[in-house]
Amino acid sequence: MANIASAEKANRQSERHRLHNRYYAKTTRNAIRALRNTTDKKAAEADAPKVFAMIDKLAKIGFIHKNKASNLKSGLQVFINKLA
């Protein structure tokens, strides 16, 4: 356990940040899963911008790498384009 005030504050902040990042990551994973389970092209095209924005936000805050974000978005777009 930290004995210095600044270390205690850093621990509090890191715990808040961890929970915040975990929430956004889990929410984005669920949104990606829901989009991949969609069989209707119109619905998928309507949801895609929201999911892409969530992925971009994760890349912006550094939770995932920008190339991973790009690969996720590309894969989702390919999936949407293949829907009938």
PDB file as gemmi writes it, atoms N, CA and C in Angstrom:
CRYST1    1.000    1.000    1.000  90.00  90.00  90.00 P 1                      
ATOM      1  N   MET A   1       0.848  -1.188   0.000  1.00  0.00           N  
ATOM      2  CA  MET A   1       0.000   0.000   0.000  1.00  0.00           C  
ATOM      3  C   MET A   1       0.884   1.240   0.000  1.00  0.00           C  
ATOM      4  N   ALA A   2       0.421   2.274  -0.661  1.00  0.00           N  
ATOM      5  CA  ALA A   2       1.196   3.498  -0.787  1.00  0.00           C  
ATOM      6  C   ALA A   2       1.219   4.267   0.526  1.00  0.00           C  
ATOM      7  N   ASN A   3       2.383   4.820   0.843  1.00  0.00           N  
ATOM      8  CA  ASN A   3       2.545   5.605   2.063  1.00  0.00           C  
ATOM      9  C   ASN A   3       2.602   7.097   1.786  1.00  0.00           C  
ATOM     10  N   ILE A   4       2.750   7.473   0.531  1.00  0.00           N  
ATOM     11  CA  ILE A   4       2.903   8.874   0.159  1.00  0.00           C  
ATOM     12  C   ILE A   4       1.593   9.354  -0.457  1.00  0.00           C  
ATOM     13  N   ALA A   5       1.230  10.583  -0.137  1.00  0.00           N  
ATOM     14  CA  ALA A   5      -0.056  11.125  -0.576  1.00  0.00           C  
ATOM     15  C   ALA A   5      -0.192  11.102  -2.092  1.00  0.00           C  
ATOM     16  N   SER A   6       0.882  11.446  -2.792  1.00  0.00           N  
ATOM     17  CA  SER A   6       0.799  11.470  -4.257  1.00  0.00           C  
ATOM     18  C   SER A   6       0.617  10.063  -4.816  1.00  0.00           C  
ATOM     19  N   ALA A   7       1.213   9.069  -4.173  1.00  0.00           N  
ATOM     20  CA  ALA A   7       1.047   7.679  -4.626  1.00  0.00           C  
ATOM     21  C   ALA A   7      -0.371   7.193  -4.355  1.00  0.00           C  
ATOM     22  N   GLU A   8      -0.954   7.608  -3.227  1.00  0.00           N  
ATOM     23  CA  GLU A   8      -2.336   7.241  -2.927  1.00  0.00           C  
ATOM     24  C   GLU A   8      -3.289   7.853  -3.943  1.00  0.00           C  
ATOM     25  N   LYS A   9      -3.021   9.121  -4.295  1.00  0.00           N  
ATOM     26  CA  LYS A   9      -3.853   9.783  -5.298  1.00  0.00           C  
ATOM     27  C   LYS A   9      -3.708   9.095  -6.653  1.00  0.00           C  
ATOM     28  N   ALA A  10      -2.490   8.717  -7.012  1.00  0.00           N  
ATOM     29  CA  ALA A  10      -2.261   8.023  -8.277  1.00  0.00           C  
ATOM     30  C   ALA A  10      -3.021   6.701  -8.304  1.00  0.00           C  
ATOM     31  N   ASN A  11      -3.052   6.009  -7.170  1.00  0.00           N  
ATOM     32  CA  ASN A  11      -3.807   4.752  -7.093  1.00  0.00           C  
ATOM     33  C   ASN A  11      -5.300   4.991  -7.301  1.00  0.00           C  
ATOM     34  N   ARG A  12      -5.831   6.037  -6.682  1.00  0.00           N  
ATOM     35  CA  ARG A  12      -7.247   6.361  -6.859  1.00  0.00           C  
ATOM     36  C   ARG A  12      -7.541   6.686  -8.319  1.00  0.00           C  
ATOM     37  N   GLN A  13      -6.676   7.492  -8.926  1.00  0.00           N  
ATOM     38  CA  GLN A  13      -6.890   7.882 -10.313  1.00  0.00           C  
ATOM     39  C   GLN A  13      -6.801   6.684 -11.252  1.00  0.00           C  
ATOM     40  N   SER A  14      -5.815   5.826 -11.025  1.00  0.00           N  
ATOM     41  CA  SER A  14      -5.649   4.688 -11.918  1.00  0.00           C  
ATOM     42  C   SER A  14      -6.831   3.736 -11.813  1.00  0.00           C  
ATOM     43  N   GLU A  15      -7.408   3.596 -10.622  1.00  0.00           N  
ATOM     44  CA  GLU A  15      -8.589   2.750 -10.458  1.00  0.00           C  
ATOM     45  C   GLU A  15      -9.780   3.342 -11.210  1.00  0.00           C  
ATOM     46  N   ARG A  16      -9.969   4.662 -11.125  1.00  0.00           N  
ATOM     47  CA  ARG A  16     -11.043   5.323 -11.867  1.00  0.00           C  
ATOM     48  C   ARG A  16     -10.840   5.143 -13.372  1.00  0.00           C  
ATOM     49  N   HIS A  17      -9.610   5.357 -13.818  1.00  0.00           N  
ATOM     50  CA  HIS A  17      -9.323   5.226 -15.247  1.00  0.00           C  
ATOM     51  C   HIS A  17      -9.529   3.792 -15.717  1.00  0.00           C  
ATOM     52  N   ARG A  18      -9.141   2.822 -14.896  1.00  0.00           N  
ATOM     53  CA  ARG A  18      -9.294   1.418 -15.253  1.00  0.00           C  
ATOM     54  C   ARG A  18     -10.774   1.072 -15.449  1.00  0.00           C  
ATOM     55  N   LEU A  19     -11.614   1.525 -14.519  1.00  0.00           N  
ATOM     56  CA  LEU A  19     -13.048   1.252 -14.632  1.00  0.00           C  
ATOM     57  C   LEU A  19     -13.658   1.948 -15.845  1.00  0.00           C  
ATOM     58  N   HIS A  20     -13.220   3.183 -16.091  1.00  0.00           N  
ATOM     59  CA  HIS A  20     -13.706   3.950 -17.225  1.00  0.00           C  
ATOM     60  C   HIS A  20     -13.332   3.254 -18.527  1.00  0.00           C  
ATOM     61  N   ASN A  21     -12.073   2.846 -18.669  1.00  0.00           N  
ATOM     62  CA  ASN A  21     -11.615   2.166 -19.880  1.00  0.00           C  
ATOM     63  C   ASN A  21     -12.317   0.825 -20.056  1.00  0.00           C  
ATOM     64  N   ARG A  22     -12.518   0.113 -18.949  1.00  0.00           N  
ATOM     65  CA  ARG A  22     -13.169  -1.187 -19.004  1.00  0.00           C  
ATOM     66  C   ARG A  22     -14.612  -1.052 -19.502  1.00  0.00           C  
ATOM     67  N   TYR A  23     -15.296  -0.026 -19.027  1.00  0.00           N  
ATOM     68  CA  TYR A  23     -16.673   0.224 -19.459  1.00  0.00           C  
ATOM     69  C   TYR A  23     -16.729   0.467 -20.968  1.00  0.00           C  
ATOM     70  N   TYR A  24     -15.892   1.374 -21.484  1.00  0.00           N  
ATOM     71  CA  TYR A  24     -15.921   1.698 -22.898  1.00  0.00           C  
ATOM     72  C   TYR A  24     -15.503   0.514 -23.756  1.00  0.00           C  
ATOM     73  N   ALA A  25     -14.508  -0.251 -23.303  1.00  0.00           N  
ATOM     74  CA  ALA A  25     -14.058  -1.405 -24.074  1.00  0.00           C  
ATOM     75  C   ALA A  25     -15.151  -2.465 -24.146  1.00  0.00           C  
ATOM     76  N   LYS A  26     -15.800  -2.741 -23.029  1.00  0.00           N  
ATOM     77  CA  LYS A  26     -16.853  -3.763 -23.004  1.00  0.00           C  
ATOM     78  C   LYS A  26     -18.047  -3.321 -23.846  1.00  0.00           C  
ATOM     79  N   THR A  27     -18.419  -2.055 -23.744  1.00  0.00           N  
ATOM     80  CA  THR A  27     -19.537  -1.530 -24.517  1.00  0.00           C  
ATOM     81  C   THR A  27     -19.245  -1.626 -26.012  1.00  0.00           C  
ATOM     82  N   THR A  28     -18.012  -1.310 -26.396  1.00  0.00           N  
ATOM     83  CA  THR A  28     -17.634  -1.386 -27.807  1.00  0.00           C  
ATOM     84  C   THR A  28     -17.631  -2.823 -28.294  1.00  0.00           C  
ATOM     85  N   ARG A  29     -17.102  -3.743 -27.485  1.00  0.00           N  
ATOM     86  CA  ARG A  29     -17.102  -5.161 -27.867  1.00  0.00           C  
ATOM     87  C   ARG A  29     -18.527  -5.665 -28.070  1.00  0.00           C  
ATOM     88  N   ASN A  30     -19.434  -5.273 -27.188  1.00  0.00           N  
ATOM     89  CA  ASN A  30     -20.829  -5.688 -27.333  1.00  0.00           C  
ATOM     90  C   ASN A  30     -21.458  -5.108 -28.594  1.00  0.00           C  
ATOM     91  N   ALA A  31     -21.124  -3.854 -28.913  1.00  0.00           N  
ATOM     92  CA  ALA A  31     -21.666  -3.221 -30.110  1.00  0.00           C  
ATOM     93  C   ALA A  31     -21.140  -3.913 -31.366  1.00  0.00           C  
ATOM     94  N   ILE A  32     -19.857  -4.275 -31.365  1.00  0.00           N  
ATOM     95  CA  ILE A  32     -19.274  -4.986 -32.505  1.00  0.00           C  
ATOM     96  C   ILE A  32     -19.950  -6.340 -32.659  1.00  0.00           C  
ATOM     97  N   ARG A  33     -20.144  -7.037 -31.548  1.00  0.00           N  
ATOM     98  CA  ARG A  33     -20.787  -8.351 -31.577  1.00  0.00           C  
ATOM     99  C   ARG A  33     -22.213  -8.230 -32.122  1.00  0.00           C  
ATOM    100  N   ALA A  34     -22.938  -7.212 -31.682  1.00  0.00           N  
ATOM    101  CA  ALA A  34     -24.309  -7.018 -32.148  1.00  0.00           C  
ATOM    102  C   ALA A  34     -24.340  -6.711 -33.645  1.00  0.00           C  
ATOM    103  N   LEU A  35     -23.378  -5.910 -34.110  1.00  0.00           N  
ATOM    104  CA  LEU A  35     -23.330  -5.577 -35.536  1.00  0.00           C  
ATOM    105  C   LEU A  35     -23.023  -6.813 -36.368  1.00  0.00           C  
ATOM    106  N   ARG A  36     -22.112  -7.651 -35.888  1.00  0.00           N  
ATOM    107  CA  ARG A  36     -21.760  -8.872 -36.620  1.00  0.00           C  
ATOM    108  C   ARG A  36     -22.906  -9.883 -36.634  1.00  0.00           C  
ATOM    109  N   ASN A  37     -23.798  -9.822 -35.648  1.00  0.00           N  
ATOM    110  CA  ASN A  37     -24.926 -10.743 -35.601  1.00  0.00           C  
ATOM    111  C   ASN A  37     -26.128 -10.236 -36.390  1.00  0.00           C  
ATOM    112  N   THR A  38     -26.018  -9.041 -36.942  1.00  0.00           N  
ATOM    113  CA  THR A  38     -27.106  -8.471 -37.723  1.00  0.00           C  
ATOM    114  C   THR A  38     -27.184  -9.146 -39.082  1.00  0.00           C  
ATOM    115  N   THR A  39     -28.392  -9.444 -39.518  1.00  0.00           N  
ATOM    116  CA  THR A  39     -28.583 -10.053 -40.837  1.00  0.00           C  
ATOM    117  C   THR A  39     -29.215  -9.077 -41.822  1.00  0.00           C  
ATOM    118  N   ASP A  40     -29.682  -7.942 -41.324  1.00  0.00           N  
ATOM    119  CA  ASP A  40     -30.324  -6.939 -42.173  1.00  0.00           C  
ATOM    120  C   ASP A  40     -29.305  -5.873 -42.568  1.00  0.00           C  
ATOM    121  N   LYS A  41     -29.118  -5.690 -43.868  1.00  0.00           N  
ATOM    122  CA  LYS A  41     -28.101  -4.754 -44.343  1.00  0.00           C  
ATOM    123  C   LYS A  41     -28.426  -3.312 -43.963  1.00  0.00           C  
ATOM    124  N   LYS A  42     -29.686  -2.928 -44.073  1.00  0.00           N  
ATOM    125  CA  LYS A  42     -30.059  -1.547 -43.733  1.00  0.00           C  
ATOM    126  C   LYS A  42     -29.794  -1.238 -42.266  1.00  0.00           C  
ATOM    127  N   ALA A  43     -30.128  -2.174 -41.402  1.00  0.00           N  
ATOM    128  CA  ALA A  43     -29.885  -1.980 -39.971  1.00  0.00           C  
ATOM    129  C   ALA A  43     -28.391  -1.909 -39.684  1.00  0.00           C  
ATOM    130  N   ALA A  44     -27.618  -2.751 -40.352  1.00  0.00           N  
ATOM    131  CA  ALA A  44     -26.172  -2.751 -40.153  1.00  0.00           C  
ATOM    132  C   ALA A  44     -25.560  -1.439 -40.620  1.00  0.00           C  
ATOM    133  N   GLU A  45     -26.032  -0.940 -41.773  1.00  0.00           N  
ATOM    134  CA  GLU A  45     -25.515   0.332 -42.281  1.00  0.00           C  
ATOM    135  C   GLU A  45     -25.894   1.493 -41.369  1.00  0.00           C  
ATOM    136  N   ALA A  46     -27.043   1.397 -40.717  1.00  0.00           N  
ATOM    137  CA  ALA A  46     -27.473   2.456 -39.809  1.00  0.00           C  
ATOM    138  C   ALA A  46     -26.653   2.439 -38.514  1.00  0.00           C  
ATOM    139  N   ASP A  47     -26.281   1.252 -38.043  1.00  0.00           N  
ATOM    140  CA  ASP A  47     -25.532   1.138 -36.783  1.00  0.00           C  
ATOM    141  C   ASP A  47     -24.036   1.335 -36.970  1.00  0.00           C  
ATOM    142  N   ALA A  48     -23.537   1.160 -38.175  1.00  0.00           N  
ATOM    143  CA  ALA A  48     -22.096   1.201 -38.420  1.00  0.00           C  
ATOM    144  C   ALA A  48     -21.423   2.502 -37.965  1.00  0.00           C  
ATOM    145  N   PRO A  49     -21.953   3.685 -38.280  1.00  0.00           N  
ATOM    146  CA  PRO A  49     -21.260   4.908 -37.850  1.00  0.00           C  
ATOM    147  C   PRO A  49     -21.099   5.009 -36.335  1.00  0.00           C  
ATOM    148  N   LYS A  50     -22.096   4.546 -35.577  1.00  0.00           N  
ATOM    149  CA  LYS A  50     -21.989   4.593 -34.118  1.00  0.00           C  
ATOM    150  C   LYS A  50     -20.886   3.668 -33.628  1.00  0.00           C  
ATOM    151  N   VAL A  51     -20.834   2.471 -34.204  1.00  0.00           N  
ATOM    152  CA  VAL A  51     -19.812   1.501 -33.789  1.00  0.00           C  
ATOM    153  C   VAL A  51     -18.427   1.992 -34.200  1.00  0.00           C  
ATOM    154  N   PHE A  52     -18.313   2.556 -35.403  1.00  0.00           N  
ATOM    155  CA  PHE A  52     -17.029   3.071 -35.855  1.00  0.00           C  
ATOM    156  C   PHE A  52     -16.549   4.207 -34.957  1.00  0.00           C  
ATOM    157  N   ALA A  53     -17.470   5.046 -34.499  1.00  0.00           N  
ATOM    158  CA  ALA A  53     -17.100   6.133 -33.599  1.00  0.00           C  
ATOM    159  C   ALA A  53     -16.602   5.583 -32.268  1.00  0.00           C  
ATOM    160  N   MET A  54     -17.238   4.511 -31.791  1.00  0.00           N  
ATOM    161  CA  MET A  54     -16.795   3.900 -30.533  1.00  0.00           C  
ATOM    162  C   MET A  54     -15.383   3.332 -30.688  1.00  0.00           C  
ATOM    163  N   ILE A  55     -15.123   2.682 -31.811  1.00  0.00           N  
ATOM    164  CA  ILE A  55     -13.792   2.123 -32.061  1.00  0.00           C  
ATOM    165  C   ILE A  55     -12.762   3.241 -32.153  1.00  0.00           C  
ATOM    166  N   ASP A  56     -13.112   4.328 -32.849  1.00  0.00           N  
ATOM    167  CA  ASP A  56     -12.195   5.465 -32.961  1.00  0.00           C  
ATOM    168  C   ASP A  56     -11.880   6.067 -31.601  1.00  0.00           C  
ATOM    169  N   LYS A  57     -12.871   6.115 -30.726  1.00  0.00           N  
ATOM    170  CA  LYS A  57     -12.643   6.679 -29.402  1.00  0.00           C  
ATOM    171  C   LYS A  57     -11.676   5.813 -28.609  1.00  0.00           C  
ATOM    172  N   LEU A  58     -11.812   4.486 -28.708  1.00  0.00           N  
ATOM    173  CA  LEU A  58     -10.876   3.603 -28.014  1.00  0.00           C  
ATOM    174  C   LEU A  58      -9.451   3.810 -28.526  1.00  0.00           C  
ATOM    175  N   ALA A  59      -9.310   4.020 -29.833  1.00  0.00           N  
ATOM    176  CA  ALA A  59      -7.982   4.259 -30.392  1.00  0.00           C  
ATOM    177  C   ALA A  59      -7.450   5.625 -29.947  1.00  0.00           C  
ATOM    178  N   LYS A  60      -8.339   6.599 -29.861  1.00  0.00           N  
ATOM    179  CA  LYS A  60      -7.921   7.949 -29.481  1.00  0.00           C  
ATOM    180  C   LYS A  60      -7.398   7.998 -28.052  1.00  0.00           C  
ATOM    181  N   ILE A  61      -8.056   7.261 -27.137  1.00  0.00           N  
ATOM    182  CA  ILE A  61      -7.613   7.285 -25.749  1.00  0.00           C  
ATOM    183  C   ILE A  61      -6.477   6.301 -25.503  1.00  0.00           C  
ATOM    184  N   GLY A  62      -6.095   5.554 -26.556  1.00  0.00           N  
ATOM    185  CA  GLY A  62      -4.946   4.670 -26.440  1.00  0.00           C  
ATOM    186  C   GLY A  62      -5.263   3.299 -25.893  1.00  0.00           C  
ATOM    187  N   PHE A  63      -6.530   2.933 -25.825  1.00  0.00           N  
ATOM    188  CA  PHE A  63      -6.884   1.624 -25.303  1.00  0.00           C  
ATOM    189  C   PHE A  63      -6.557   0.539 -26.314  1.00  0.00           C  
ATOM    190  N   ILE A  64      -6.779   0.847 -27.597  1.00  0.00           N  
ATOM    191  CA  ILE A  64      -6.343  -0.052 -28.656  1.00  0.00           C  
ATOM    192  C   ILE A  64      -5.481   0.750 -29.622  1.00  0.00           C  
ATOM    193  N   HIS A  65      -4.648   0.052 -30.384  1.00  0.00           N  
ATOM    194  CA  HIS A  65      -3.772   0.713 -31.343  1.00  0.00           C  
ATOM    195  C   HIS A  65      -4.592   1.201 -32.535  1.00  0.00           C  
ATOM    196  N   LYS A  66      -4.131   2.265 -33.160  1.00  0.00           N  
ATOM    197  CA  LYS A  66      -4.877   2.833 -34.284  1.00  0.00           C  
ATOM    198  C   LYS A  66      -4.974   1.848 -35.448  1.00  0.00           C  
ATOM    199  N   ASN A  67      -3.968   1.001 -35.639  1.00  0.00           N  
ATOM    200  CA  ASN A  67      -4.038   0.012 -36.711  1.00  0.00           C  
ATOM    201  C   ASN A  67      -5.074  -1.063 -36.399  1.00  0.00           C  
ATOM    202  N   LYS A  68      -5.191  -1.440 -35.130  1.00  0.00           N  
ATOM    203  CA  LYS A  68      -6.211  -2.409 -34.748  1.00  0.00           C  
ATOM    204  C   LYS A  68      -7.599  -1.821 -34.988  1.00  0.00           C  
ATOM    205  N   ALA A  69      -7.756  -0.544 -34.661  1.00  0.00           N  
ATOM    206  CA  ALA A  69      -9.034   0.119 -34.902  1.00  0.00           C  
ATOM    207  C   ALA A  69      -9.362   0.114 -36.395  1.00  0.00           C  
ATOM    208  N   SER A  70      -8.358   0.403 -37.211  1.00  0.00           N  
ATOM    209  CA  SER A  70      -8.557   0.414 -38.650  1.00  0.00           C  
ATOM    210  C   SER A  70      -8.931  -0.971 -39.161  1.00  0.00           C  
ATOM    211  N   ASN A  71      -8.263  -2.009 -38.653  1.00  0.00           N  
ATOM    212  CA  ASN A  71      -8.568  -3.375 -39.073  1.00  0.00           C  
ATOM    213  C   ASN A  71      -9.976  -3.785 -38.656  1.00  0.00           C  
ATOM    214  N   LEU A  72     -10.393  -3.401 -37.449  1.00  0.00           N  
ATOM    215  CA  LEU A  72     -11.745  -3.717 -36.988  1.00  0.00           C  
ATOM    216  C   LEU A  72     -12.788  -3.058 -37.889  1.00  0.00           C  
ATOM    217  N   LYS A  73     -12.593  -1.778 -38.173  1.00  0.00           N  
ATOM    218  CA  LYS A  73     -13.558  -1.052 -38.998  1.00  0.00           C  
ATOM    219  C   LYS A  73     -13.592  -1.623 -40.409  1.00  0.00           C  
ATOM    220  N   SER A  74     -12.432  -1.969 -40.944  1.00  0.00           N  
ATOM    221  CA  SER A  74     -12.375  -2.541 -42.282  1.00  0.00           C  
ATOM    222  C   SER A  74     -13.100  -3.881 -42.329  1.00  0.00           C  
ATOM    223  N   GLY A  75     -12.877  -4.713 -41.329  1.00  0.00           N  
ATOM    224  CA  GLY A  75     -13.537  -6.011 -41.285  1.00  0.00           C  
ATOM    225  C   GLY A  75     -15.038  -5.885 -41.160  1.00  0.00           C  
ATOM    226  N   LEU A  76     -15.480  -4.934 -40.363  1.00  0.00           N  
ATOM    227  CA  LEU A  76     -16.918  -4.714 -40.215  1.00  0.00           C  
ATOM    228  C   LEU A  76     -17.534  -4.211 -41.518  1.00  0.00           C  
ATOM    229  N   GLN A  77     -16.815  -3.331 -42.216  1.00  0.00           N  
ATOM    230  CA  GLN A  77     -17.335  -2.803 -43.475  1.00  0.00           C  
ATOM    231  C   GLN A  77     -17.427  -3.905 -44.517  1.00  0.00           C  
ATOM    232  N   VAL A  78     -16.439  -4.789 -44.546  1.00  0.00           N  
ATOM    233  CA  VAL A  78     -16.487  -5.930 -45.472  1.00  0.00           C  
ATOM    234  C   VAL A  78     -17.699  -6.797 -45.153  1.00  0.00           C  
ATOM    235  N   PHE A  79     -17.923  -7.025 -43.854  1.00  0.00           N  
ATOM    236  CA  PHE A  79     -19.080  -7.818 -43.444  1.00  0.00           C  
ATOM    237  C   PHE A  79     -20.376  -7.171 -43.904  1.00  0.00           C  
ATOM    238  N   ILE A  80     -20.499  -5.866 -43.705  1.00  0.00           N  
ATOM    239  CA  ILE A  80     -21.716  -5.142 -44.099  1.00  0.00           C  
ATOM    240  C   ILE A  80     -21.918  -5.216 -45.617  1.00  0.00           C  
ATOM    241  N   ASN A  81     -20.828  -5.072 -46.368  1.00  0.00           N  
ATOM    242  CA  ASN A  81     -20.938  -5.090 -47.833  1.00  0.00           C  
ATOM    243  C   ASN A  81     -21.375  -6.463 -48.352  1.00  0.00           C  
ATOM    244  N   LYS A  82     -21.054  -7.522 -47.612  1.00  0.00           N  
ATOM    245  CA  LYS A  82     -21.419  -8.876 -48.056  1.00  0.00           C  
ATOM    246  C   LYS A  82     -22.867  -9.233 -47.725  1.00  0.00           C  
ATOM    247  N   LEU A  83     -23.501  -8.455 -46.845  1.00  0.00           N  
ATOM    248  CA  LEU A  83     -24.895  -8.748 -46.510  1.00  0.00           C  
ATOM    249  C   LEU A  83     -25.787  -8.566 -47.724  1.00  0.00           C  
ATOM    250  N   ALA A  84     -26.798  -9.411 -47.815  1.00  0.00           N  
ATOM    251  CA  ALA A  84     -27.706  -9.344 -48.968  1.00  0.00           C  
ATOM    252  C   ALA A  84     -28.821  -8.352 -48.725  1.00  0.00           C  
TER     253      ALA A  84                                                      
END                                                                             
